[in-house]
Amino acid sequence: MPPDPAGRSAVTRDANRRAAQHCGERVAVVVLNFNGTDDTLACLESLAAMQPAPGAVHVVDNASEDDAVQRIGAAFPQARISRNRTNLGFGAGLDPVLERLLDDGPEWIWLLNNDTRAAPDTLARLLAHASTHPDAGAVGARILDMQPPHAIQTWGGGRILWWGGTSRHFVAETADGNLDYITGASLLLRAAALRETGLFDPRFFLYWEDVDLCLRLRKQGWKLTVAADAVVHHELSGSTGEGSAAKDRLINASGVRFFRKHAAVRGWPAILIGTTARIVRRILRGDLEAARAVLRGARDGFTKTPR
């Protein structure tokens, strides 16, 4: 009697489901929360619908001023929650849990902004793409606006404008070889690459820490790549507010630190050109508060502390 095709199909589907779930177990997801509990809960809801499911979901609370830990723990008891005593910023806030994860042994660590929502198949598509890029230290996704018409915010990452003292996200498909960095909004990191390169530099309180890490990955010989069919929706500047003076100050401070660190020859022109251009643009639009914030950020970038 010939084998039953329907039976064979069922066995194949079951085997594929088990293989996919095994892939998911190799991944630990890490989400940083700071006074954004509603966003974090929505992000975790999208992860709960993920197929395959990640092996573990870690939430790091950066000393939020509300009842974030209690609310997140009640809604998602399976999430592993840790709390920093003070707001350490993005990279330094994540480093303690990343250090523990590198000891625990997941193959991949997926960093997601708390103001993102991932599609149910995003992790599967990231891992499928990564499997064909064994030299990739970091894998990005297609980042879309949260609100319709869901325009592209970032094609995975962008490039550094070394003489202009700034960076630019790609907003259209581009070759992996053009990528200088993958944005931290969705950053799938190979644990082996992170062990070799080291964790986030705590001197970057917010902004540019992902660029710095990716540059160090590339210097170690790891590649960057984008899974074009992996989609993550992102609420732009949910943590600091789009166009806010606080954001202007933080971006410029971190930019100054980045170019001081990585551009011995080009650093001073980059800092001068980038800072001046940002100040002039804000003066031209009549926002003197923002111009002053950029200038304060430049001063902060020359201090020893990250704020």
C-alpha positions in Angstrom: 0.0 0.0 0.0 1.5 3.4 -0.9 2.2 5.8 1.9 -0.5 8.3 2.8 0.4 11.8 1.4 -1.7 13.5 4.0 0.0 11.6 6.8 3.4 12.5 5.4 2.4 16.1 5.2 1.3 16.1 8.8 4.6 14.5 9.9 6.5 17.1 7.9 4.6 20.0 9.4 5.1 18.7 12.9 8.9 18.2 12.3 9.1 21.8 10.9 7.3 23.2 13.9 9.7 21.4 16.3 12.7 22.6 14.3 11.4 26.2 14.3 10.8 26.1 18.0 14.3 24.7 18.6 15.6 27.7 16.7 13.6 30.1 18.9 15.0 28.5 22.0 18.5 29.7 20.9 17.4 33.3 21.3 17.1 35.5 24.3 15.1 38.8 23.8 16.0 41.8 25.9 13.7 44.9 26.2 14.7 48.0 28.2 12.0 50.0 29.9 12.1 53.5 31.3 8.8 55.1 32.2 7.2 53.5 29.2 5.3 50.6 30.7 2.3 50.8 28.3 4.7 50.6 25.3 6.6 47.7 27.0 3.5 45.7 27.6 2.4 46.1 24.0 5.9 45.0 22.9 5.7 42.0 25.1 2.3 41.1 23.7 3.8 41.0 20.2 6.6 38.7 21.5 4.0 36.5 23.1 2.5 35.9 19.6 5.8 35.1 18.1 6.3 31.8 16.2 8.7 30.4 17.0 8.7 31.7 20.6 12.1 33.0 21.9 13.8 30.9 24.5 13.6 33.7 27.1 12.3 37.3 27.4 14.2 39.6 29.7 12.9 43.1 30.7 15.4 45.5 32.2 13.7 48.4 34.1 15.9 51.5 34.2 14.7 52.8 37.5 11.2 53.9 36.2 9.3 56.3 38.4 6.1 54.3 38.2 4.9 50.7 39.1 6.5 49.2 36.0 8.0 46.2 37.5 4.7 45.2 39.2 2.6 45.7 36.1 4.9 43.9 33.8 5.4 41.0 36.2 1.6 40.6 36.7 0.9 40.7 32.9 3.9 38.5 31.8 4.9 36.3 34.8 7.2 34.3 32.4 9.3 37.3 31.6 12.6 37.7 33.5 12.6 41.1 35.1 15.6 43.0 36.5 15.7 46.5 37.8 18.6 49.0 37.8 18.9 51.2 40.8 19.3 54.3 38.6 18.7 55.3 35.0 21.9 54.1 33.4 20.9 54.9 29.8 20.6 52.4 27.0 23.9 50.6 26.8 25.0 50.7 30.4 21.4 49.8 31.4 21.6 46.6 29.3 25.2 45.5 30.0 24.6 43.6 33.3 21.9 41.4 31.8 23.9 41.0 28.6 26.9 39.8 30.6 24.7 37.2 32.4 23.3 36.0 29.1 26.7 35.5 27.6 27.4 33.1 30.5 24.0 31.4 30.1 24.7 30.4 26.5 22.0 31.5 24.1 23.3 31.7 20.5 21.6 34.9 19.8 20.5 38.0 21.8 17.8 40.1 20.2 17.6 43.7 21.5 14.2 45.4 20.9 13.2 48.9 21.8 10.2 48.9 24.2 8.3 51.1 21.7 8.4 48.5 19.0 6.0 45.8 17.9 7.4 42.8 16.0 5.3 40.7 13.5 4.6 37.1 14.6 7.1 35.7 12.0 9.9 38.3 12.6 12.1 36.1 14.7 11.7 33.2 12.3 12.7 35.4 9.4 15.7 36.9 11.2 17.0 33.4 12.1 16.4 32.1 8.6 18.4 35.0 7.2 21.2 34.6 9.8 21.5 30.9 8.9 22.7 32.0 5.4 25.1 34.6 6.8 27.5 32.7 9.2 29.9 35.6 9.3 27.2 38.1 10.5 27.7 39.5 14.0 24.5 41.5 13.8 21.3 41.2 11.9 18.8 44.0 11.3 15.2 44.2 10.3 13.1 46.5 8.2 11.9 49.1 10.6 8.5 50.7 9.8 6.5 53.6 11.3 4.0 52.4 13.9 1.3 54.6 12.3 -0.2 54.2 8.8 1.0 54.3 6.0 3.9 52.5 7.8 6.7 54.2 5.9 10.2 52.8 6.2 12.1 54.4 9.1 15.2 52.4 8.6 16.4 49.7 6.3 18.1 47.9 9.2 20.7 50.6 9.9 22.7 53.3 8.2 26.1 54.9 7.5 28.4 57.2 9.3 29.2 60.6 7.7 32.7 60.9 9.0 33.4 64.4 7.9 29.9 65.7 8.6 29.9 64.6 12.2 26.6 62.7 12.0 24.9 59.5 10.7 22.1 58.7 8.3 19.6 55.8 8.4 19.0 54.1 5.1 15.3 54.4 4.1 15.4 52.2 1.0 16.9 48.8 0.2 20.7 48.8 0.2 23.5 46.3 0.0 24.8 44.9 3.3 28.2 46.2 2.3 27.0 49.8 2.7 26.0 49.3 6.3 28.1 51.0 9.0 25.7 50.0 11.7 22.4 48.3 12.6 20.0 50.4 14.6 19.4 49.3 18.3 15.7 49.5 17.8 15.9 45.9 16.5 19.4 44.4 16.8 19.9 40.6 16.7 23.4 40.0 18.0 25.4 36.8 17.7 26.5 35.9 21.2 29.9 34.7 20.0 30.5 38.0 18.3 29.5 40.0 21.4 31.8 37.9 23.6 34.7 38.7 21.2 33.9 42.4 20.8 32.7 43.3 24.3 29.5 45.0 25.6 28.1 48.5 25.1 30.4 51.3 26.0 28.8 53.0 29.0 30.1 56.4 28.0 27.2 56.6 25.5 24.2 57.3 27.7 21.7 57.4 24.9 22.3 57.4 21.1 25.3 56.3 19.1 25.9 53.3 21.4 24.6 51.0 18.7 26.9 52.6 16.1 29.9 52.3 18.4 29.1 48.6 19.0 28.6 47.8 15.3 31.8 49.6 14.4 33.7 47.4 16.9 32.1 44.3 15.5 33.2 45.2 12.0 36.7 45.9 13.2 36.8 42.3 14.6 35.8 41.0 11.2 32.1 40.4 11.7 29.6 41.4 9.0 26.3 43.3 9.3 23.3 42.2 7.4 19.5 43.0 7.1 16.7 40.5 6.8 14.5 42.4 4.4 11.4 40.3 5.1 11.7 40.7 8.9 9.4 43.6 9.9 9.4 45.6 13.2 7.1 48.6 13.7 8.6 51.5 15.8 7.1 54.5 17.5 9.7 57.1 16.7 11.5 58.6 19.7 9.2 57.2 22.3 11.7 57.6 25.1 12.8 61.2 24.7 10.2 62.7 22.4 10.8 63.5 18.7 12.3 67.0 18.3 12.8 67.6 22.0 15.6 69.6 23.5 16.5 66.6 25.6 17.0 64.5 22.5 19.1 67.2 20.8 21.4 67.4 23.8 21.8 63.6 24.2 22.4 63.0 20.5 25.1 65.7 20.3 26.8 64.6 23.5 27.0 61.0 22.2 28.1 62.2 18.8 31.0 64.1 20.2 32.0 61.1 22.3 31.8 58.9 19.2 34.0 61.0 17.0 36.5 61.6 19.8 36.8 57.9 20.2 36.9 56.7 16.6 38.2 59.5 14.5 41.6 60.7 15.7 42.2 62.8 12.5 38.7 63.5 11.4 37.3 63.9 14.9 37.7 67.6 15.4 36.3 68.7 12.0 33.4 66.2 12.4 32.5 67.6 15.8 32.8 71.2 14.7 30.8 70.7 11.5 28.2 68.4 13.0 27.6 70.7 16.0 27.5 73.9 14.0 25.1 72.5 11.4 22.7 71.3 14.1 22.8 74.7 15.9 22.3 76.6 12.6 19.3 74.5 11.6 17.6 75.1 14.9 18.3 78.8 14.8 16.8 79.0 11.3 13.6 77.4 12.4 13.5 79.8 15.4 14.1 77.2 18.1 16.7 78.8 20.3 16.1 76.4 23.1 17.0 73.5 20.9 20.1 75.4 19.6 21.2 75.8 23.2 20.6 72.2 23.9 22.9 71.1 21.1 25.6 73.4 22.5 25.1 71.9 26.0 25.4 68.5 24.4 28.7 69.4 22.8 30.0 70.5 26.3 28.7 67.2 27.8 30.6 65.2 25.2 33.9 66.5 26.6 33.1 65.6 30.2 34.1 62.3 31.8 30.5 61.4 32.8 27.9 60.3 30.3 25.4 62.9 31.2 
